[in-house]
Amino acid sequence: MVKDTSEELFDYILALKAMAVLANPDRKLYSDFEVRGKTTLQEPVVDENDGWG
């Protein structure tokens, strides 16, 4: 799949924003476990009937 210019620009902006967040030493970063708790340890389940058809 070939990306058009707007998709490439969006990806570039998103990467720049991520770099800015990670470059800030005062920013608190949370682990997956801190955010989702014990759910993190469970295997993901795919629901074929979730409506996203």
ROSE-4610 file (N, C-alpha, C; in Angstrom, 1 decimal, always signed):
// ROSE-4610
residu = [M/M/M/V/V/V/K/K/K/D/D/D/T/T/T/S/S/S/E/E/E/E/E/E/L/L/L/F/F/F/D/D/D/Y/Y/Y/I/I/I/L/L/L/A/A/A/L/L/L/K/K/K/A/A/A/M/M/M/A/A/A/V/V/V/L/L/L/A/A/A/N/N/N/P/P/P/D/D/D/R/R/R/K/K/K/L/L/L/Y/Y/Y/S/S/S/D/D/D/F/F/F/E/E/E/V/V/V/R/R/R/G/G/G/K/K/K/T/T/T/T/T/T/L/L/L/Q/Q/Q/E/E/E/P/P/P/V/V/V/V/V/V/D/D/D/E/E/E/N/N/N/D/D/D/G/G/G/W/W/W/G/G/G]
num = [1/1/1/2/2/2/3/3/3/4/4/4/5/5/5/6/6/6/7/7/7/8/8/8/9/9/9/10/10/10/11/11/11/12/12/12/13/13/13/14/14/14/15/15/15/16/16/16/17/17/17/18/18/18/19/19/19/20/20/20/21/21/21/22/22/22/23/23/23/24/24/24/25/25/25/26/26/26/27/27/27/28/28/28/29/29/29/30/30/30/31/31/31/32/32/32/33/33/33/34/34/34/35/35/35/36/36/36/37/37/37/38/38/38/39/39/39/40/40/40/41/41/41/42/42/42/43/43/43/44/44/44/45/45/45/46/46/46/47/47/47/48/48/48/49/49/49/50/50/50/51/51/51/52/52/52/53/53/53]
x = [+0.8/+0.0/+0.9/+0.6/+1.3/+0.6/+1.4/+0.8/+0.8/-0.3/-0.3/+0.4/+0.5/+1.3/+0.7/-0.6/-1.3/-1.0/-1.0/-0.8/+0.7/+1.6/+3.0/+3.2/+2.5/+2.7/+2.1/+0.9/+0.3/+1.3/+1.9/+2.8/+4.0/+4.5/+5.7/+5.3/+4.2/+3.7/+3.6/+3.0/+2.8/+4.1/+5.1/+6.4/+7.1/+6.9/+7.5/+6.9/+5.6/+4.9/+5.4/+5.5/+6.0/+7.4/+8.3/+9.6/+9.6/+8.8/+8.7/+8.2/+7.3/+6.8/+7.9/+8.6/+9.6/+10.9/+11.1/+12.3/+12.1/+10.9/+10.7/+11.0/+12.1/+12.5/+11.5/+10.7/+9.8/+8.4/+8.2/+7.0/+7.0/+5.9/+5.7/+5.2/+6.0/+5.6/+5.1/+4.0/+3.4/+3.6/+3.8/+4.0/+2.6/+2.6/+1.3/+0.6/+1.4/+0.8/+0.2/+0.9/+0.4/-1.0/-1.1/-2.4/-3.5/-3.2/-4.2/-4.3/-3.4/-3.4/-3.3/-4.0/-3.9/-4.4/-5.1/-5.6/-4.4/-3.3/-2.1/-1.6/-1.8/-1.2/-2.1/-3.3/-4.2/-3.9/-4.1/-4.0/-5.1/-4.8/-5.9/-6.8/-8.1/-9.1/-9.8/-9.8/-10.5/-11.9/-12.8/-14.2/-14.7/-15.0/-15.4/-16.8/-17.6/-18.9/-18.9/-17.8/-17.8/-18.4/-18.9/-19.6/-18.8/-17.5/-16.6/-16.5/-17.3/-17.5/-16.6]
y = [-1.2/+0.0/+1.2/+2.2/+3.4/+4.5/+5.2/+6.3/+7.6/+8.3/+9.6/+10.7/+11.8/+12.9/+13.2/+13.3/+13.7/+12.6/+11.3/+10.3/+10.3/+10.6/+10.7/+11.9/+13.0/+14.2/+13.9/+13.2/+12.9/+12.0/+11.0/+10.1/+10.9/+11.8/+12.6/+13.5/+14.1/+15.0/+14.1/+12.9/+12.1/+11.6/+11.3/+11.0/+12.1/+13.3/+14.5/+14.7/+14.6/+14.8/+13.7/+12.5/+11.4/+11.7/+12.2/+12.6/+13.7/+14.7/+15.8/+15.3/+14.4/+13.9/+13.1/+12.3/+11.4/+12.2/+13.4/+14.2/+15.0/+15.1/+15.9/+15.1/+15.5/+14.7/+14.8/+15.8/+16.0/+15.2/+14.6/+14.0/+12.6/+12.3/+10.9/+10.0/+8.9/+7.8/+6.6/+6.0/+4.9/+3.6/+2.5/+1.2/+0.7/-0.3/-1.0/-1.5/-2.1/-2.7/-1.6/-0.5/+0.6/+1.2/+1.1/+1.6/+0.6/-0.6/-1.6/-2.6/-2.6/-3.5/-5.0/-5.9/-7.3/-7.7/-6.9/-7.2/-7.3/-6.7/-6.7/-8.2/-9.0/-10.3/-11.3/-10.9/-11.9/-11.9/-13.0/-13.2/-12.4/-11.7/-11.0/-12.0/-11.6/-12.5/-11.7/-12.4/-11.8/-12.2/-11.2/-11.4/-11.2/-12.3/-12.2/-11.5/-11.4/-10.8/-9.4/-8.7/-7.4/-6.3/-6.5/-5.5/-4.7/-5.0/-4.2/-4.9/-5.9/-6.7/-6.5]
z = [+0.0/+0.0/+0.0/-0.9/-1.0/-0.2/+0.6/+1.4/+0.6/+0.7/+0.0/+0.9/+0.4/+1.1/+2.4/+2.5/+3.8/+4.8/+4.5/+5.4/+5.9/+5.0/+5.4/+6.3/+6.0/+6.9/+8.3/+8.3/+9.6/+10.4/+9.8/+10.5/+11.0/+10.2/+10.6/+11.8/+11.8/+12.9/+14.1/+14.0/+15.1/+15.7/+14.9/+15.4/+16.1/+15.6/+16.2/+17.6/+17.7/+19.0/+20.0/+19.5/+20.4/+20.9/+20.0/+20.4/+21.4/+21.2/+22.2/+23.5/+23.6/+24.9/+25.6/+24.8/+25.4/+25.8/+25.2/+25.5/+26.7/+27.2/+28.4/+29.7/+30.4/+31.5/+32.7/+32.8/+33.9/+33.7/+32.5/+32.2/+32.9/+33.5/+34.2/+33.1/+33.0/+32.0/+32.9/+32.4/+33.1/+32.3/+33.0/+32.3/+32.0/+31.1/+30.7/+32.0/+32.9/+34.1/+35.0/+35.1/+35.9/+35.4/+34.1/+33.5/+33.5/+33.1/+32.9/+34.0/+35.0/+36.1/+35.7/+36.4/+36.1/+34.7/+34.1/+32.7/+31.8/+32.1/+31.3/+31.2/+32.2/+32.3/+31.6/+31.2/+30.5/+29.0/+28.4/+26.9/+26.2/+25.1/+24.4/+23.8/+23.7/+23.1/+21.9/+20.8/+19.6/+19.6/+19.6/+19.5/+18.1/+17.4/+16.0/+15.8/+16.9/+16.8/+17.5/+17.4/+18.1/+17.3/+16.1/+15.4/+14.5/+14.4/+13.5/+12.1/+11.9/+10.7/+9.6]
